[in-house]
Each structure stands twice: as structure tokens, then as C-alpha cells.
Amino acid sequence: MLISKSGGFTDDHRRLQGAWLFLLSLAVFFVSCVILYAIYVVLRLRGDGSQVQPFDVPFGFIFTTIALIATSICMHLAIESVRRERRTDLLRYLVLSCILSVVFFAIQAASMLGMVTQFNKASSPNGSLYGLTFFLALLHAVHVIGGIVALALVLIRTIQGRYDHERYFPIHFCALYWHFLDFVWLCMLASFAIAAFMSKA
């Protein structure tokens, strides 16, 4: 029930509103970053006519995308499990989410190191798209770290038996956050792919 006897919203409903506001503010931030990235790419490729180093999206990004989508799916299944009081399934999906998120971060770190190598091969920083691409991937990775910490806390509290079908907002918020990271990453990856195509056109 959303409305309490005092006429106000329940705590979970207020928290959900706060969660959506938080995610909306992050969405505005990331959308702004992607727009600025697009402007940067266009200006760099069609600017003073100087040659730009061909840009390749790291191959590892394919595997990180798969890991991120799988994490998001596991978090959705975790929500369904807690709603049905399936504690074993809930723990299984949370543990799997933690593993997948760490896998994402490890592969992402290796891919980004490869980007640094490619950036260093450019004759000048202005002749490469790797610098800003690396920065955007790093911004996303920092938010992934926050998601991993949240996942770990939720897992610990689940093991302690703090959640049931009536009280599971932290799991719900964690799932929303990972869905958000998934969506943002797909948008970023699409912009990186378009930039790679344009750099070779």
C-alpha cells in the first residue's frame, strides 16, 4: 500500500522516488557527455584537415557488454526471487551478479589499457580519438565500482536475512542501478562504434 494512515507516502515509495531522481540526474550527466563526445568527434574529424589516427573499439568491449547485460538479467531475476521468497535463488543470482560485475571490470580494465597503448602511438594527442573515449569509458567504470560495492552490501545483508518479499528496496534499487549502467554503456558503445566508423571513412 502506497499511502500510509497519516496521508503520506510509505518509506519505500519515497525511496523509490529518490532513486529515480538520482538515476535521472546521472542520465542527464551521461547524455551530456555523449553529446559532447559526438561534437568532439565531428570537430576532430572535420576540423583543420589534419590526419586523425584510425580508431578501433577494443575487442574486449564485446565481452564486457555481455557481462554487463548478464549482470542486469541476474539482478532482475533476483528481484523476482525475493518477491516469491525464494531465498536460495536470490542468493544464487546475487552471487552470480557479483562475479559477473567483477569480470566486467577486469576485462574493461584490460581493454582500457589497450586504449592507452593506442593513444601513445598517435603522433599528437589531437590526432587520436582514444583519449576522450578512454575518459568516457573510465567515467562509466567508476560508476560500475559503485555498483559492485552496492552489490556486495546487498549480498551481505541478504545472507544476514534482512530482506523478504515485503522489505527488499535495496535489492530493487541495486537492480535499477545496474539496468541504468547497462543502458548507458550500450549508448556509449554505439557512439564509440560510430566514431570508429567515421575515423576510417
N, C-alpha and C positions, 0 to 999 in steps of 0.2 A: 504494500500500500504506500502510495507516494505522499499522501497528506497525513500529517500527524494530528492528534486531538487539539493541539494548540493552533492549528491552522497553517503551520509552516511545513516546509519540505523535510522529508526524512534525511538523516545524515548521509546515507549512501547516494541519494538523489543530488544533494548539494555537492558531494564529492565528484559525482559524475559530471555535473555542470562545470566544476573547476577543471576536471580532467580535459574536457572538450575545449575549454578556453585555453588551457596550456598547449594542447596539440594544435589549436588554431594559430596561436602566436608562433609556434615553431614552424607551422606550414607557411605562414607569411614570410618568415625568415628564409626558409629554404627556397621558396618560389622566387624571392628577390635575388638570391644567389644564382639560381639557374638563369634568370633573365639577364643578370649582369654577365654571366658566363657566355650566354648567346651573343650579347653585344660585343664582348671582348673578342670572341672567335671571329665574328663578322669583320670587325675593325682590323684585327690582326691579319686576316687572310686577304682583305681587300683594301689595305691601307696604303702604304708607301710603295708597294710593288716589290719589296724585298722578299727573298725566298724564305718560306716557312718550312721548318722540318716536318716531314710527313708524320702524322700522329696515329698511333695504333692503340686501341683499347686493350689493356692487358688481358691475356687469355684467362688468367685466374679469376677475373671478374665473372666469368660464366659460372664457375663453381661457387663463388661467394653468393651469387644471386640465387642459385639452387638452395644453398644452405639457409639463406635468409627467408626464402619462401617456405621452406620446410619448417623453420622455427615458428613462423607465423601460423602455419597449419596446426602444429603441435599445440600452440597456445590456444587456438580456437577449440581444439579437442579437449584441452584441459578445462576450459570453461564449461563445456558440455558435461564433462565428468563430474565436476564439483556440483553442478546443478542436479545431477542424478545421484549424488552421494556415492560415487564410485571412487573411493579413496585410492585404491591400488592403481587404477587407470590415471588418476590425477597425478600421482607421484611419478608414474612412468612417463607421462607426457612432459612434466616439468623437468625431469632429469634429462630427457632427450632434447628438450629445448635448450637447456644449459650447454649440453655437449655441442649441439649444432651452432649455437651462438659463438662458442669458443673456436670452433672450426672456421666459422666465417671470419672471425677476427684474425686468426693465424694466417689464412690464405690471403686475406686482404692486405695484411702487413707485408707479406712476401711480394704481392703484386705491386704494392706502392713502392717498395724498394727498387723493383724493376723500373718503375717510372722515374725514380731519381736518377738511375743509371742512364736512361734515355735522355733525360733533361741535361745531364752533364755532357752528353755527346753533341749538343747543339753548339754552333759557333758563337751564338749570343743568346741570352735569355729571351730576347724579343723574337727570336726565330723559332720558338718552340711553344706548343700548347700544353706541354706536360706540367709546367709549373702551376698554373691555375687549376688544372684538372686534379693534380695531386692535392692541392689545398681543399677543393670541394670534397674529394674522397676522404680526406683527413677529418673534415668537419663531420661528415656522416659517421666515421669510425669513432669519433669522440662520443657521439650520441649512442652508438652501439655499446660502448663501455658502460654508459649509464644504464642501458637496458640489461646488460649482463649482471650488473650489481643488483638491480631490481629483481631479476630472475632468481638470483642466489638468495636474496632475503625472503622472497615468496616461497622458495623451496624449503628453506629452514623452518619457516613458520607453518608450512603445510605438514612437515614432519612432526612438529610440535602439536599438531591437531587444532590449530587456531581457526581453520576455515570449515564451513559446512555449506549446505545449499541456501542458507539464509544470510550468511556472512562471508562473502568472498570478493568484496570490492577490490582489494589489492591485486588479486589474480586478474580480475576484469580490466583494471587499469593497465596492468603489465601487458595483457594481450592487445589492448588498444594501441599501446605504445609500439609494440613490435609490428602490428599491422601498419602503423604510420611509417616506421622505419622502412618497411617493405615497399610501400608506395613511393616514398621519397627516393629510395635507391633506384627503383625502376625508372622514375623520371630522370634522375641523374644519368643513369646508364644510357638511356635513349639520347640525351643531349650529348654525351661523350661519343656515341656511335655516329651521330650526325656530324659532330666536329671532325671525327676521323675521316668520314667520307668527304667532307668539304676540303680537308687539308690535302687530299690526293686528287681532287677534281681538276 
